[in-house]
């Protein structure tokens, strides 16, 4: 029996980050049978100073790897434990 990775994914710390705009974590995720690149940045909320993760999802293209660039965000959440 083959492992079913539908609706799951993984992130790994980026070991070769070349600039601040590159993701802190990269990986992939499968959503309803479609594969996507997943990128994450660790940010700090301006108002509260609390840390959170900003995510980016990009459809996988067999000819290219993900190269998302972080955009500004105003998201804040007290539910994130770090």
Steps between C-alpha positions, in 0.01 A plus 500: 500500500635842400499790749227757429634853552177672392426810708837497675835668466828589668721804552876494554727782616675661203874440547615719208301822550666765281299810603242613757221475241561128441291257707619374839331165429420319172317182419201361321138423568231295328145640502224279363746317274683809367864568593621846604822661619465637853714786634498663843657804662530564873378856560437721800177697540569874508238580764548212744849368421361147486652261249292330230554315173396643163432233237508492122363220281601465135386227258784261419647534155725210408744738326559745786549516875322753725632856513237697693586838649358613832242775493397717792226367723282631782392156623515454877388204705515412866446134411855439376713356784830677422 
